[in-house]
Structures are given as structure tokens and as C-alpha cells.
Amino acid sequence: MNNDTLIKELRDKGYGYKKIANELDLKVDAVRYACLRMEEESLVGYCKNCGLEMKSVKGKKKKIFCSDRCRWQWWNEQRKGSSHNESI
């Protein structure tokens, strides 16, 4: 196994940068850089409303909703829960 896969496994277990660096005998900056690089590569996201898996385009804004329908549905649900427009 190379360092990147080991770093990813330890990160998934909840280890911090320092603890990973000590475990693998690496510099903290090297571990942090590897984690940031892996984060950039993960372009998979999930719709905030329905949970559908979506892929975002690298270099573009990350998608939050899969469609306009989900966006509107989520927005309307959020408005129902707020007390902003309730009359006394």
C-alpha cells in the first residue's frame, strides 16, 4: 500500500494530521497536502433534498441540488419551518 491509501484509511477512521504523521513517520504538511489533494479529487456530492448522488465538474461550483424541482421543494420546506412570516 502506498502512503495515500494509508492516509485515506486513517482519515476515515477519524485520525488527525499529527496522529497520521506520527503513525506513518511523515511530516504533518505532507499529510495535510495529501488530504487536500484527495478532497479535490472527490467530486461526488449528494442532493440536499432527495439524497441523489451527483458528480460535480472540477473547477466549477459544487452542485447542491440535482434539479430545480429539488431546489424549490427544499426551499419551500425551509420556509414552512421558519417563523419569519407568521402573523400574531
PEQUINOR-V776595 format. One line per field, one symbol per residue. ss: DSSP state (H for helix, E for strand, - for the rest). psi: psi as a letter, one per 30 degrees, with the letter a starting at -180 (. if undefined). burial: # if it has 24 or more other ideal C-beta (glycine too) atoms within 12 Angstrom, else .. Layout:
ss = ???
psi = ???
burial = ???
This chain:
ss = --HHHHHHHHHH----HHHHHHHH---HHHHHHHHHHHHHH--EEE------EEE------------HHHHHHHHHHHHHH-------
psi = kleeeeeeeeeffgkleeeeeeeghlkeeeeeeeeeeeeefjgklkkfefgkklklkkflkkkelfleeeeeeeeeeeeeflgegkl.
burial = ..#...#..##........##..#.#....#..##...........#.................#.......................
